Amino acid sequence: MSMQIPRGTQDLLPGEIEIWQYIEQKSKEICSRYNYKEIRTPIFEHTEVFARGVGETTDIVQKEMYTFTDRGERSLTLRPEGTAGVVRSFVGNKLYGEASQPTKLFYTGPMFRYERPQAGRMRQFVQFGVEALGSADPAIDAEVLALVMSIYYELGLTDIKLVLNSLGDKESREAHRNALINHFKPSIGEFCSDCQNRLEKNPLRILDCKKDREHPLMQTAPSIHDYYTEESAAYFKEVKQHLDQMNLPYVVDPTLVRGLDYYNHTAFEVMAEGEGFGAITTLCGGGRYNGLVQEFGGPETPGIGFAFSIERLIMALKAQGKVPDFGNQLDCFLVTLGDAAKAKSVELLYQLRQAGIRCDKDYLDKKMKAQFKAADRLNVRYTAILGDNELNENRINVKNMETGEQVEVALDTFITYMKEQVEGGK
């Protein structure tokens, strides 16, 4: 029996988990400012949810999904991304019928893809994502872009850029699709098997191929910008105008395509530009997906969203030296000498915690000197020392570990005193 952790997964231990909690808390707080509400969907769904939502021709569906058959002979899949499940929930719970529209949601949780593990890309990974459903206003596109950049900026990242493109409306994409087929078809035998399969099904995905990115035909491929309808061009122009109004910098890249079939109009990525981050520089991806709600049996409902990997965000924060010092994790450590004082410490510890004070004590019957060493290792703010003699005299000594100052406090006022010290030092 193997007791090793499965390949492509990781244990998040104390000392590392704090940065995860910090990112999640900051992201949720910013979403709240933008009036986005949290949604939680199942970790697994019926396989059709992802096959229909993500797209049959995508690498995710064809190669990367963790799919299994349950005891009822139903095909289920661990979620490889978040949007499809959110849209399924949006339709199934008839959120489109609520009076307040658009429906603005965010989520966070583990996703699963079977691919070669590498730095920042695990088989089980965690995404934070946002979906705004019910508005075709270019202003909501700009809002979503501003939201994700606010998260990155407020976490301290500076060497990043917002890369933007438009995939156009249905008419634009159809014209571009035909142009791509005509462009690649004469030489498609020179491309990988994936690109050959995509030629008729979804030629836009050829532009996203990693194996053939250096092929000369990639450099001369028709641009979607040459096939915009007036409506598509006007929509993209308005999105950019809103970003300009907010002084939010961006770069337009006409070759940017997203790997999922449901995108149309606005598509974007956030890229890391700093050194020491590695070859894969994409931190976040997203875009508009008008038509996806109808695929799930709902009414015609436009939508836009993004998702980012928390693992890759942490890599960027570390590469740019932006991981904060989380400082003291404990306010107080109780050091005791004698059986009576040890017994009393259980009561005091409970009272301190009830007062909102983070605290702990020795549970290994260590000598007093070893207890002090334990307090030092925990980097506590205060150490409270209680011996049997002090207990008999109704007093306790409290030491400020930063200044070294020690004061004697009446035991019956100890909890109040500690609360004042801790709150005063925040």
Secondary structure, DSSP 8 states (H G I E B T S, - for coil): ---S--TT-----TTTHHHHHHHHHHHHHHHHHTT-EE----SEEEHHHHHHHH-TTSHIIIII--EEE-TTS-EEEE-S-SHHHHHHHHHHTTGGGSSS-SEEEEEEEEEE--S--BTTB-SEEEEEEEEEES---HHHHHHHHHHHHHHHHHTT--SEEEEEEE---HHHHHHHHHHHHHHHGGGGGGS-HHHHHHHHH-GGGGGG-STTTTSHHHHT---GGGG--HHHHHHHHHHHHHHHHTT---EE-TT---SSTT-EEEEEEEEE-STTS-S--EEEEEEE-TTHHHHTT--S--EEEEEEEHHHHHHHHHHTT-------S-SEEEEEESHHHHHHHHHHHHHHHHTT--EEE--S---HHHHHHHHHHHT-SEEEEEEHHHHHTTEEEEEETTT--EEEEEGGGHHHHHHHHHHHT-
